[in-house]
Amino acid sequence: MQKRLSALSKSLGDKPTLTVTASPRVIDDDDVLRILKHTDIVTSEKRLAAYVERCTSRPAFKRAFDAQIGDFRKAA
């Protein structure tokens, strides 16, 4: 996994995003990295860590995440 994430980091380079337009695939990629952000798998790749931070700090992400997690909080 580290080898693939290193390749992803290299592809990201200095670009702010992986692609120009949002798509379900990009959202999936963002979500996988978000789940792993508390591990050294992502934090060891500074570009990926910064990318995850940018993704999760977007207002649209926060609204979507809060809406999704809200259902789980209500059920708990």
Buried (B, 14 or more C-beta within 10 A) or exposed (E): EEEEBBEBBEEBEEEEEBEEEEEEEBEEBBBBBBEBBEEEBBEEBEBBBEBBEEBBEEEEBEEEBEEEEEEEEEEE
